[in-house]
Amino acid sequence: MNPPIDSSRKRIPKGVWTLGFVSLLMDVSSEMIHSVLPLFMMTTLGVSATVIGLIEGAAEATALIVKIFSGALSDYLGKRKGLALLGYGLGALTKPFFAIAEGSGLIMAARLLDRVGKGIRGAPRDALVADITPPEIRGAAFGLRQSLDTVGAFLGPLLAVALMLLWDNDFRVVFWVAVIPGMLAVLLLFVGIREPQHQNNRLRNNPIERENLERLGSSYWAVVVIGAFFTLARFSEAFLVLRAQQTGIEPALIPLVMVAMNVVYAASAYPFGKLSDACSHRRLLAWGLLVLAAADLVLASHPHWMVVMVGVALWGIHMGMTQGLLAKMIADTAPADLRGTAFGFFNLISGIAMLIASIVAGMLWDSFGAASTFQAGALFCLITLTLLQSAKIRA
């Protein structure tokens, strides 16, 4: 007798799988570059750490600004695929610039253009997932797409390490190879996705005018606020790498910490996404906060490599529990014709919260040590958990 087929996985539309593999390919391409780019800038181009920080900060700020406009534009046009193609296309276009760069100017231009592409594609892509997926399995669909995306996030650094070893630390060869999966992502999106026809048959109006923003409703804005506080508790994963550096392991092995985190994240995103279709969103989000608090407390406790790996694994589990869930909650609480705008505002506000959280985390690290950064993260988890209990969210 054949084993039963997972009904949720069977019913997930083919377009969601396609978008997941598009994300996977682009993440492979991007992470091959980003995992070694700071070292390339510092050792090959002679760029200072201050300039590296300026480039990264400007790039992330650019992505934040673009996200809100791309989501709103996709609602206004009633089309998602074109904007997603533009965003992924810009991301792919930047990859050769890293390979030919001889100074920080071209690197900065490439990073800014890459982040513009990321900002353009994010909200329309998430809105497209919601558009093509039945409401009762959206959690599984978002979890699946996030899981495939995260597979790319750990395959990219692994490929970069392998190619660096194969070609004797030739950064430029790695950057050229990264062009291939980026181009494949754009091609797959172009041929593999067909938008629902009903998106085009409606009167256009400004999605960010006051009347439409009021239509988003209190439940949506409650999710946005909770998401922002959650992000304040979850600062940049760069601090996981810094904590791993304190364990005394070989520097060449430190990036594998992020590989481990993303393996756990990828493995848990779909199961928890599926679970979110059948259980209370509020309860699952609360458990995610508790897991994040546990990760912070473990990471704060001791810099031994085994302790750090336990904390990193818990961090990956909390990501799998919450990231697809928050996307589902946005999709469920926003009107269908305003989903792009809804994801745009959510991404913008969460991104600003991430910048604030990371700045505060860095200040605590420099002033009081690594343990204080993670202890503060656990404290913010408890504050967010308290806020969650009183929030007016349909869950």
N, C-alpha and C positions, 0 to 999 in steps of 0.2 A: 504494500500500500504506500502511495506517495505521501510525503509529509505535506501538511497544509501550507498553502501559500500565504505569506503576510499580506492581508487584504489592503492595508493602508499603503504599503509599498506598491502593490499591484495597481492601485487606483491613482497614484500620483501621476499627473499628466506628463507626457513625454517632454513637453517644453520646459518643465521644471528640471528634469534631468539634464536637458541641453544647457540651460542656464548654469546649472551646477558645474558641468564640465567646462563651460566657458570661463567661469570663475577660477576653476582649478588651473587651467592652462595659463591664465593671466597671472595668477599668484605664483606659479612656478617661475614664470618669466621675471616678475618683479622681485621675488625673494632671492633669486639667483644673484641679482644685482645688489639689492639692499643689504644682504647679509655680509657683503664684503666691501661695499662702497665707502664707508667711513675709513677703513684701513687703506683702501686705494687712494683716497684723497690725502690722507696724512702721510703715507710712505712714498707714494709715487709722484703725487702732484705737490707735496709740501704744504698742504693747506693746514692752517692752525685749527685747534679745537673750537675756538670762538667762531671762526667762519663756518665750520661744519655745523655748529649749533644754529647759526643764523640761517643757513640754507635749509635745514630741516624745519625750523620754526616757521619760516616764510612759506615753505611748501605746504605744511599742514594748515596754516591760516588760509591759504588760497583755496584749499579743498573745502574748508568750512563755509567760505563765502559762496562758492559755486553750488554747493549741495541744495540750498534752499531754492535757488532760481531754477535749477534743472528739474526739480520735482514739480514746482508750480508750472513750468513750461510744458511738462508732459501732460499735466491735467488740462491746460489751456488748449493744447493741440489735440488732445484725445488720443495721442500716440506715444508709445513708450520705446519701441524698438529702434527708431531712428536716433533718438538721443543716446540710448545705450550703445549703439554702434559707434556714434561719434566719440563717446567717452572711452570705449575700449580701443577705438582706432587711434586716438591721441596717445593712450598709454603705450600701444605697440610702436607708434612712430618715434617715441622718445628713446627707445632702447639703443639704437645705433649711436646716438649722441654721446652716451656714456663711454662707448668703445673708442671714439675718436677724440674725446676731450683732452686738451693739453693744459687746462687751467680751471679754476673754480667758476669762472663766468659761464662756460657752456654747461658745466654740471648743474649750476643753479637754474639755468634756463630749462634744462631737461627735467629737473625735479619739479619746477613750477608747472610745466606743461603736463607732466605725468599726474600731478595732483589735480590739475584742472580736469583731466580725463576721469580721474577717480570720482571727483565731485559731480561731474556730469552724469556718470553712469549709475551711481549708487541708488538714488531714490527711484528713478524710472525702472531699474531692474527689479527692485523689491516690490514696487507697485505692480509690475508685470507678473511676478510670481503670484501675487494676490489675485490679479485679474483672471488668471487661467486656472486657478485651483479652487475646487469646491470648499466652502467655509469649514465644513466638518473635518477636513484633513489639512488645513493650512499649517498647523503646527508641525506636522510631519514633513510638509513640503519645504517650509523654511529651514527646518532642521537638516533635511537632506541637502539643500543647496549650501547651507553653512558648513556641513560636514565635508562636502566635496571641495569647497573653497579652502578649508583648513588642511585638507590633504595636500593641496598645492603649496600651502604655507610651510609644510615641513619637507616636501620633496625638493623645493627650490634650494634651501640651504644645503641639503644633502648633495644635490647635484653640483652646487658650487664648490663644496669641499672636495668632491671627487675630481672635478675638472682642475682645481688648483693643484691637487696632488699629481694628476696626470700630466699637466703642462707646466710644471715647475713654477707655480704661483704667478702665472700670466693672467692678470686681471682682465686684460682686454679680450682675450680669447673667451673667457667666461661671459663677458658682456655681449660678444657677438653671438654666442650660442643661445643666449637668452632671447634674442630676437625671434627665434623659431617658434617657441610656444606662444609668444605674444601674437604673432601673425596668425597662428592656427586658431587662437581664441576668437579673433575678429571674423575669420572665415566661417567658423562653426556657428557663431551668432547670426551671420548673414544668411546662411543656407538652412539653419535648423530651427528658426523661430518664426512663427506666424501669429500675428496679433489677433485677438478677438475682434470680429467685425463691428460689434456694437459700440466699440470705443469711438468710432468715427461719426456716428449718427446722432449728434447732439449739438445744441447751440453753445458756441464758445462764450466764455465769460472769464473775467479776471479771477483766478483762484485765490489770490491773496487780498482781495477786497474785504472790507469788514464783515459784510453779510456772509461770505463764505467761511471766513475764519470762525464766526459764531456757529456755523453749521458743524464745525468739527466737534463741538460739544465738550461738556465737562469731563466725561470719561476719558476722552482722548488726551486732554490737557493734564489730567491726573497721571496718565501713563507717562507723558513727557516729563513731568516733574519727578516722578519716581525714577525714571530712567536716568535723569540728570544726577540725582542723589546717589543712585547706584554707581554711576560713573565716577563720582567724587570718591567713592570707596574703592574703586578699581583703577588705580593709576597705571601708567605705562608699564608694559612688560619689560622695558629696558631695565627696570630695577630688579627683575628676576636675574637678568644677566649679570648685573653688578653684584648681586648677592652670591651668585655662583662663582664669581671671580674671587670672593673672599674665602672660598673653600680650599684654595691652593691647588686645584687641578690644573692640568696643562692648558695654557691659553688657547691652543688650537681646538680643544675639546669644549670650550665654553659655549659656542653656538649650539651645540647639541642639546643644551638645556631647553632652548626654544623648540627644538625638534621634538623633544620628549613632551613638552607641554601641548604642542599642536597635535601630536599623536593621540593623546588622551582626549583632547578637545574634539578631534575628528571622529573618534570612536564613540563618543557620548552624545554628540549633537543630534543625530537622527533618533536614537532611542528616546531621549528626553523630549525632542520635538513631537514625536508620536504620542508620548505620555501627556503632553500639554493639550492634546485634542480630547482627552478623556478625564482630566482632573481639573481642580481649581487652579486658575492662573495665579491667584494671590498666594496660595499655599506653596506652589512649586517655586515661585519667585522668592518666597521667604526661606525655603530650604536652600536655594541658591546663595542667598545672602549669608546664611549660617555656614555653608561650605567655604565661601570666600573668607569669612572671619576666621575659620579654622586654618585655612591656608596661611593667612597673615600671621596668626599666632605661632604656627609651626615655623614659618620663615624667620620670625623674630627671635625664636628661642635659642638657636645655635647655628653657626656657620659650617657645621660638618656637612660633607657632600651628600650623605644619605638623608639627613634631615631636610636639606634644601630640596632634594629630589621628591620627597614626600610632599613638601609644600607646593612644589611646581605641579605635581600630579593633581593635588586638590584644586589648584588654580585652574587647570585644564578642565576638570569636572564641572566647576562652577560656570565656566564659559559655555560648556555644552548644555548645561541646565537652563541658562538664562538668555543667551543671545538670540536664538531662534524664537524663544518664548516672547521676548519683548517685541520682535518684529511681527509676530502673530497678533499680539495685543494691539499694536498700532493698526494693522490691517482690519481687525475686527471692530475697532471703535471709530474708524474714519469712514465717511461716505465714499462709495466706490469712485465717484468722479473727482475726489480730492485726495486720493491715496498718495499720489506723487508729492503733493504739497505737504501732506501729513508726514511722510517719511523724510522729506527735506527739512522741516522744522525739527523733527526728532533728532536727526543726524547733526544738525547745526548746534542745537542746545547741548546734546551729549558730547559733541566734539569740544565745545567751549569748556564744559565741565572737565573733560579729560585733560585739557591744557592746564586748567587751574589745579587739578589734582596732582598732575605731574610736577608742576612748579613747587607746590607745597611739599610734595614728597621729597624733591631734591633739596629744598631748604632744610627740612628736618634731617635728612641724611647728612648734610654737611655740618649742621650745627650740633646734633645730638647722637648721630650714629645710625647705622642701618636698622637696628631693632626698633627705633622710634618711628621710622617710616611705616613699618608693617603694623606696629601697634596702633598708630593713628588710623590706618586702613581698617583694622578690626573695629575701632571705635565708630567710624563712619558707617560701617555695616550695621551696627546696632541702632544708630540714629535713623538710618534708612528703613530698617525693620520696623521701628516704632511708627515712622511716617506711613509705611505701607499698611499698617493695621487700621489707620484712620482714613485712608484715601478712599474716595468714591469711585471705585473701579468695578465695572461689570466683570465678574470673574466667578 
